Amino acid sequence: MIPTAGTVCTALVLGQPGRHSNVKKQIQEDILMEMQNDYMNLRVGAGKFFYGHGCIRELATEVKRLGGKPLLLGGPGSVKRILELSGGAFEAEGIHPIVCAHTEACSRRWANAYVSLARQEGCTLILGVGGGKCLDLAKCAATFGGMDLICVPTSVATCVASSSVCIMYHDDGKPDGSVAMNKEVDVVIADTDVIATAPKRTLAAGIFDSIAKLPEVIHNTNVNSYRDCTLEKYICAVNSKAIYNFLMGEGCNVYDNGVASGRLTDVILTNLLHTSVVSGFSCGVNQLALAHGLYDCVRRSFTKEASHMLHGEIVAVGVLMQLHFNQTSERDIKEVRALMVHMQLPTTLAQLGIEPNEENLRVLVEYLISSTGLCLADETRLRQALEQII
């Protein structure tokens, strides 16, 4: 039985937008402060990470443990699915969520609006369900409100469920920097049977969002030993290589066969936790390299043209560019491209909706040089890499 929501949110009065900063600026400021203090503040992993078949059964228990009054926030379909699966357990535990089916932007204004509602209704935690933007919105609301947080991802499209940063957007879809969480996500519940029903498109996007970690970690560097870099960088390199090898080896099988592959739960662990651990250790060590730099530029400068594309689909095109820039072997690049084609991912700017004319290429080059630690001397190599995705 689905519990009756105390409040069903379809619209809220939004407050004024806060101050904006881009991801790189915020990371640099955090790192500078920590360097001055001679210590680092790593936010890695989650308080609890449930994964596998049937772990959604833990949801009511965890909600009860965190006060028992959740503001349930997610897309309409995800909210409905989770209530169908957990409604009976909620009722048995006396849990009556405030249900908010969100269809608008993942913005700071919406996060503040949900904080106000949660306080008004006496909620003790935020329960985010769904994909990347809804989970980032839930994380941001929990951060702004100083509340506990449970994330229930319904796909593996990104590692957002367990990452400690919230990627935000303006109401028009343009990037609005990030919000650093004050603590890790309290609980993640990643049920294999729930995630198995997600569109294959989200699986492909998530696989390549994770594959991107290796070529990005070694962006403009040569890491063969822990002596070649900081320990944080080396941890990123070792773990991103493990992610890359696993997904290049098993990604096709999981994409084609889903649960029957016997590896979907492993992909869930890889995409939703292992990848976010790499991201956590990447702060301050060129996390924004070319693949995600392309994503950021596309969302900023080609917002409407690529509005139909998923995060990982844009990043996948960036992976090809990054591999060429890194001067990766042609054999390895062909293997990556073949997997992308098999998964029906875009491989060119045109497939993202971006006309590869000189003006658009200029915008991309200028942004990528300024945001990824490149210098003007790298422009020729960058343009050559861009030519591979035209």
C-alpha positions in Angstrom: 0.0 0.0 0.0 1.4 3.4 -0.9 1.2 5.9 2.0 -0.7 9.1 1.5 1.8 12.0 1.2 1.3 14.8 3.7 2.3 17.2 0.9 2.7 16.6 -2.9 4.8 19.3 -4.4 4.2 20.4 -7.9 5.4 24.0 -7.6 7.2 26.1 -5.0 7.9 29.8 -4.7 11.5 30.1 -5.4 13.9 32.4 -3.5 16.6 34.6 -4.8 19.7 32.9 -6.4 22.8 32.7 -4.4 26.3 33.6 -5.4 27.7 31.6 -8.2 31.2 30.1 -8.8 32.4 27.5 -11.2 33.7 24.1 -10.2 37.4 24.8 -10.8 37.4 28.1 -8.8 35.7 26.5 -5.8 38.1 23.5 -5.8 41.1 25.9 -6.1 39.8 27.9 -3.1 39.3 24.8 -1.0 42.7 23.5 -1.9 44.4 26.8 -1.1 42.7 27.0 2.3 43.7 23.4 3.1 47.3 24.1 2.0 47.5 27.0 4.3 46.3 24.8 7.1 48.7 22.0 6.1 46.0 19.4 5.9 43.4 18.1 3.5 39.7 17.5 4.0 38.8 14.4 2.0 35.1 13.5 1.7 35.2 10.0 0.2 32.6 7.3 0.1 29.3 7.1 2.0 28.2 6.3 5.6 26.5 3.2 4.4 26.4 1.7 0.9 23.9 -1.0 0.3 24.0 -2.7 -3.1 22.7 -5.9 -4.7 19.4 -7.7 -5.2 16.6 -6.6 -2.8 18.5 -4.1 -0.7 15.7 -1.6 -1.2 14.2 -3.5 1.8 16.6 -1.6 4.0 15.1 1.8 3.1 12.4 2.0 5.7 14.8 0.9 8.5 17.3 3.5 7.5 14.7 6.2 7.2 13.5 5.3 10.7 17.0 5.4 12.0 17.4 9.0 10.7 14.3 10.3 12.4 11.5 8.8 10.4 10.2 11.9 8.6 11.6 12.2 5.1 11.1 14.8 2.4 11.1 12.4 -0.6 12.5 14.2 -3.6 12.9 12.8 -7.2 11.4 12.7 -10.6 7.8 11.6 -10.9 8.6 8.1 -12.2 11.3 7.4 -9.7 9.1 8.6 -6.8 6.2 6.4 -7.9 8.5 3.4 -8.2 10.1 3.8 -4.8 6.7 4.3 -3.1 5.4 1.1 -4.8 8.4 -0.8 -3.5 8.6 0.7 0.0 5.1 2.0 0.7 4.1 -1.0 2.8 7.3 -0.9 4.9 6.9 2.8 5.4 3.3 2.3 6.6 4.4 -0.4 9.0 7.1 1.8 10.5 4.7 4.8 10.7 6.7 6.7 8.1 4.7 9.4 6.2 6.9 11.1 3.6 6.4 14.6 2.2 6.5 13.7 -1.5 8.0 16.1 -4.0 7.9 15.0 -7.7 10.4 17.4 -9.2 10.5 18.3 -12.9 12.4 21.5 -12.9 16.1 22.4 -12.8 18.7 21.2 -10.3 19.3 24.7 -9.0 20.2 26.4 -5.8 16.9 28.2 -5.7 15.0 24.9 -5.8 17.3 23.5 -3.1 16.6 26.4 -0.8 12.8 26.0 -1.5 12.9 22.4 -0.5 14.8 23.2 2.6 12.1 25.7 3.6 9.4 23.1 2.9 11.3 20.4 4.9 11.6 22.7 7.9 8.0 23.7 7.6 6.8 20.1 7.6 9.2 19.0 10.4 11.2 16.6 8.2 14.2 14.9 9.7 16.0 14.0 6.5 16.1 14.3 2.7 15.4 11.1 0.7 16.6 11.6 -2.9 15.6 9.1 -5.6 16.3 8.9 -9.3 19.0 10.1 -11.6 21.9 12.6 -11.4 20.1 15.9 -11.3 17.5 14.9 -8.8 20.1 13.3 -6.5 22.3 16.4 -6.7 19.3 18.5 -5.9 18.5 16.3 -2.9 22.2 16.5 -1.8 22.3 20.2 -2.1 19.0 20.6 -0.1 20.4 18.4 2.6 23.6 20.4 2.7 21.9 23.8 2.8 19.5 22.5 5.5 22.1 20.7 7.6 20.0 17.5 7.3 20.7 13.8 7.0 20.5 12.3 3.5 19.6 9.0 1.9 20.2 8.5 -1.9 18.4 5.8 -3.9 19.8 5.8 -7.4 17.6 4.4 -10.2 20.4 4.2 -12.7 24.2 4.1 -13.0 24.5 7.1 -15.3 26.9 8.9 -12.9 28.5 8.5 -9.5 26.4 11.2 -8.0 24.7 9.0 -5.4 27.9 8.8 -3.3 29.9 11.8 -4.3 30.3 14.7 -1.9 29.8 17.5 -4.3 26.6 18.7 -5.8 26.7 19.9 -9.5 24.3 22.7 -9.9 22.6 24.5 -12.8 20.7 27.7 -13.4 17.1 27.4 -14.3 17.9 27.8 -18.0 20.2 24.7 -17.9 23.5 26.5 -17.8 26.1 25.3 -15.2 26.1 27.1 -11.8 29.2 25.6 -10.3 29.1 23.2 -7.4 28.2 23.0 -3.7 30.6 21.0 -1.5 28.8 18.9 1.0 29.7 19.2 4.7 29.8 15.4 5.1 29.5 12.3 3.0 26.1 11.0 2.0 24.7 9.1 5.0 23.1 6.2 3.2 23.1 4.9 -0.4 20.7 2.1 -1.4 21.5 0.8 -4.9 19.2 -2.1 -5.6 20.2 -4.1 -8.6 16.6 -5.0 -9.5 15.6 -1.3 -9.5 18.6 -0.2 -11.6 18.1 -3.1 -14.0 14.9 -1.4 -15.2 16.6 1.8 -16.2 17.0 2.5 -20.0 20.2 1.0 -21.5 21.1 4.5 -22.6 21.8 5.4 -19.0 24.0 2.3 -18.5 26.1 3.2 -21.5 26.4 6.8 -20.4 27.5 5.7 -16.9 30.0 3.2 -18.2 31.8 6.0 -20.2 31.5 8.5 -17.4 33.6 6.0 -15.3 35.9 5.0 -18.1 36.8 8.7 -18.5 38.6 8.7 -15.1 41.8 7.0 -16.4 42.5 9.1 -19.4 41.6 12.2 -17.4 43.8 11.3 -14.4 46.8 10.9 -16.6 46.0 14.1 -18.5 49.3 15.9 -19.3 51.1 13.7 -16.8 53.2 10.5 -16.7 52.3 8.4 -13.7 54.2 5.0 -13.5 55.0 5.0 -9.8 53.9 6.6 -6.6 57.2 8.5 -6.8 56.0 10.3 -9.9 53.3 12.3 -8.2 51.4 12.9 -4.9 50.0 9.9 -3.2 46.5 11.3 -3.9 47.2 11.4 -7.6 48.7 7.9 -7.5 45.6 6.5 -5.7 43.5 8.1 -8.5 45.7 6.5 -11.2 45.7 3.0 -9.7 41.9 3.0 -9.1 41.0 4.6 -12.3 43.0 1.9 -14.2 41.1 -0.8 -12.4 37.8 0.9 -13.3 38.9 1.2 -17.0 40.1 -2.4 -17.3 36.9 -3.8 -15.7 34.5 -1.7 -17.8 36.3 -2.2 -21.0 36.3 -5.9 -20.3 32.8 -6.4 -19.1 30.9 -3.3 -20.3 29.7 -4.9 -23.6 28.4 -8.0 -21.8 26.5 -6.0 -19.2 25.1 -3.6 -21.8 23.9 -6.6 -24.0 22.6 -8.9 -21.2 21.9 -6.8 -18.1 21.2 -9.0 -15.0 21.8 -12.1 -17.0 25.4 -11.1 -17.5 26.1 -11.8 -13.9 28.1 -8.5 -13.7 25.5 -5.8 -13.4 25.9 -5.6 -9.6 29.6 -5.2 -10.1 29.0 -2.3 -12.5 26.8 -0.7 -9.9 29.6 -0.9 -7.3 32.1 0.4 -9.9 30.0 3.3 -11.2 28.3 4.4 -8.0 31.0 4.0 -5.4 34.5 3.2 -6.9 34.3 6.0 -9.4 33.2 8.5 -6.7 36.2 7.5 -4.6 38.4 8.4 -7.5 36.6 11.7 -7.8 37.0 12.4 -4.1 40.7 11.9 -4.3 40.9 13.9 -7.5 40.1 17.3 -5.9 42.9 19.6 -6.7 44.8 17.2 -9.1 43.4 18.1 -12.5 40.0 16.5 -12.0 38.6 18.8 -14.8 40.5 17.4 -17.7 39.5 17.3 -21.3 36.6 14.8 -21.2 34.7 16.6 -18.5 36.0 19.9 -19.6 34.2 19.3 -22.9 31.0 18.5 -21.0 31.3 21.7 -19.0 31.8 23.8 -22.1 28.9 22.2 -23.9 26.6 22.8 -21.1 27.7 26.5 -20.8 28.1 27.5 -24.5 25.9 25.0 -26.3 23.1 24.5 -23.8 20.2 24.3 -26.1 22.0 22.4 -28.9 23.0 19.5 -26.5 20.1 19.7 -24.1 18.9 16.2 -25.2 22.2 14.6 -24.3 23.0 12.8 -21.0 26.1 13.7 -19.0 28.0 10.6 -19.9 27.1 10.8 -23.6 28.9 14.2 -23.8 31.8 12.9 -21.7 32.1 9.9 -24.0 32.8 12.1 -26.9 35.3 13.9 -24.7 37.0 10.6 -23.9 37.9 10.1 -27.5 39.3 13.6 -27.6 41.2 13.0 -24.4 42.7 9.7 -25.7 44.0 11.4 -28.8 45.4 14.3 -26.8 47.1 11.8 -24.5 48.6 10.1 -27.6 47.1 6.8 -26.7 47.8 3.9 -29.1 45.5 3.7 -32.1 44.6 0.1 -31.1 43.3 1.3 -27.7 41.4 4.2 -29.3 39.8 1.8 -31.8 38.6 -0.5 -29.0 37.1 2.5 -27.1 35.4 3.8 -30.2 34.0 0.3 -31.1 32.5 0.0 -27.7 30.9 3.4 -28.0 29.4 2.5 -31.4 28.1 -0.8 -30.0 26.4 1.1 -27.2 24.9 3.6 -29.6 26.8 6.5 -28.0 27.7 9.6 -30.0 31.2 9.9 -31.2 31.3 13.3 -32.8 30.4 16.9 -32.0 27.7 16.9 -34.7 26.0 14.0 -33.0 25.8 16.1 -29.9 24.1 18.8 -31.9 27.1 21.1 -32.2 28.1 22.2 -35.7 31.9 21.9 -35.9 32.5 25.3 -37.6 35.5 27.5 -36.9 33.7 29.7 -34.4 32.4 26.8 -32.3 35.8 25.2 -32.3 37.4 28.4 -31.2 34.9 28.5 -28.2 35.9 24.9 -27.3 39.6 25.5 -27.6 39.6 28.7 -25.5 37.5 27.1 -22.8 39.5 23.9 -22.7 42.8 25.7 -22.5 41.6 27.9 -19.7 39.9 25.3 -17.6 42.1 22.2 -17.8 45.5 23.5 -16.9 46.7 23.6 -20.6 48.9 26.4 -22.0 48.9 28.0 -25.4 51.7 25.7 -26.4 49.3 22.8 -26.2 46.8 24.4 -28.6 48.1 22.6 -31.7 47.8 19.2 -30.0 44.4 20.1 -28.6 43.1 21.1 -32.1 44.4 17.9 -33.5 42.5 16.0 -30.8 39.4 18.0 -31.6 39.6 17.0 -35.3 39.1 13.4 -34.2 35.6 14.1 -33.0 34.4 16.2 -35.9 
